[in-house]
Amino acid sequence: MIDGKLVRIRALRASDLDAHLRWRNDPEVVHWAAGGDPHYGPITRESLERFHDARLRQDPRVEASFTVEDLADGRPIGTADYRDIDPFAGEATVGIVIGERSHWGGGYGSEALRLLLKHLFGACRVRRVELDTWSGNERAMRAFRGAGFVEEGRRRSAVRVGDQWYDRVVYGLLYEEWAERRRGH
């Protein structure tokens, strides 16, 4: 477990399935998390059970999934993960989703991201972390920049949301940039 002031990120549990199923079937969560990508949701319980079971058996040297809990009441409010760890290049890709709409805009996702970065740059000793979102998700882009991420590129018109096309925006953060920010705070 990694505790912050608002949230804790902890290992995924089998008991988290119902919360994850609710989030993946909430059209607003799917919209902001994945631009409405039907691969993200809606999803059946059976499909999510298979996916969830595989996530419970992940090798943390390669990938890991966490539940984000509200420290005030211990309730699951979202997910955090890392994947695509390249030990030679020292890189990882991350993702954060706050599924409880009541916790949107309150800094919970930003803190979960900071805790995940602390784990990756500290315990996992990666050198570079990246993530992406779609260009219509201003809240996510603000959170990424607030954590020190730098926009590294765009894949133009790569995400369809309804009848509109948006850029996929790729962000990166280097260990040195992260360490400098921590010294400044």
Backbone hydrogen bonds, N-H to C=O, Kabsch-Sander energy under -0.5 kcal/mol:
donor,donor_aa,acceptor,acceptor_aa,energy
2,I,9,I,-2.4
4,G,7,V,-2.9
8,R,69,E,-1.9
9,I,2,I,-2.3
10,R,8,R,-0.5
10,R,67,T,-2.2
12,L,65,S,-1.1
16,D,13,R,-1.6
17,L,14,A,-1.5
20,H,16,D,-2.2
21,L,17,L,-2.8
22,R,18,D,-2.2
23,W,19,A,-2.2
24,R,20,H,-2.5
25,N,21,L,-0.9
26,D,23,W,-1.5
30,V,26,D,-2.6
31,H,27,P,-2.3
32,W,28,E,-2.3
33,A,29,V,-3.0
34,A,30,V,-2.2
35,G,31,H,-1.5
36,G,30,V,-2.0
37,D,34,A,-1.4
40,Y,37,D,-1.8
41,G,37,D,-1.3
48,L,44,T,-2.4
49,E,45,R,-2.6
50,R,46,E,-1.9
51,F,47,S,-2.2
52,H,48,L,-3.5
53,D,49,E,-2.7
54,A,50,R,-2.0
55,R,51,F,-2.0
56,L,52,H,-1.8
57,R,53,D,-0.7
57,R,54,A,-0.8
58,Q,55,R,-1.3
62,V,59,D,-2.8
63,E,59,D,-2.6
64,A,82,Y,-2.3
66,F,80,A,-3.4
67,T,10,R,-2.4
68,V,78,G,-2.9
69,E,8,R,-3.0
69,E,67,T,-0.6
70,D,75,R,-2.5
71,L,6,L,-2.9
71,L,69,E,-0.5
73,D,70,D,-0.6
74,G,70,D,-2.7
77,I,68,V,-3.5
78,G,68,V,-1.4
79,T,97,V,-2.8
80,A,66,F,-1.7
81,D,95,G,-2.2
82,Y,64,A,-2.3
83,R,93,T,-2.5
85,I,62,V,-1.6
86,D,91,E,-2.4
90,G,86,D,-2.2
91,E,86,D,-1.4
92,A,128,R,-1.5
93,T,83,R,-2.7
94,V,130,E,-2.3
95,G,81,D,-1.9
97,V,79,T,-2.5
99,G,77,I,-1.5
99,G,97,V,-0.8
100,E,77,I,-1.9
101,R,99,G,-0.9
103,H,100,E,-2.2
104,W,101,R,-1.8
106,G,103,H,-1.2
108,Y,103,H,-0.6
111,E,107,G,-2.2
112,A,108,Y,-2.4
113,L,109,G,-2.4
114,R,110,S,-2.2
115,L,111,E,-2.5
116,L,112,A,-2.3
117,L,113,L,-2.5
118,K,114,R,-2.2
119,H,115,L,-1.9
120,L,116,L,-2.6
121,F,117,L,-3.2
122,G,118,K,-1.8
123,A,119,H,-0.5
124,C,119,H,-2.1
126,V,120,L,-2.2
127,R,90,G,-3.3
128,R,90,G,-2.4
129,V,173,L,-2.6
130,E,92,A,-2.3
131,L,171,Y,-1.8
133,T,169,V,-1.7
135,S,167,D,-2.6
137,N,134,W,-2.4
138,E,136,G,-1.4
141,M,137,N,-2.0
142,R,138,E,-2.6
143,A,139,R,-2.1
144,F,140,A,-2.5
145,R,141,M,-2.5
146,G,142,R,-2.6
147,A,143,A,-1.3
148,G,145,R,-1.6
149,F,144,F,-2.3
150,V,172,G,-2.7
152,E,170,V,-3.1
153,G,170,V,-1.4
155,R,168,R,-2.5
156,R,154,R,-0.7
158,A,155,R,-1.1
158,A,166,Y,-0.9
159,V,166,Y,-2.4
161,V,159,V,-0.6
161,V,164,Q,-2.8
162,G,160,R,-0.5
164,Q,161,V,-2.0
166,Y,159,V,-3.0
168,R,155,R,-2.3
169,V,133,T,-3.1
169,V,167,D,-0.6
170,V,153,G,-2.8
170,V,168,R,-0.5
171,Y,131,L,-3.1
172,G,150,V,-2.3
173,L,129,V,-2.4
175,Y,127,R,-2.7
178,W,174,L,-2.3
179,A,175,Y,-3.1
180,E,176,E,-2.2
181,R,177,E,-2.0
182,R,178,W,-2.1
183,R,179,A,-2.0
184,G,180,E,-1.6
185,H,181,R,-0.7
185,H,182,R,-0.6
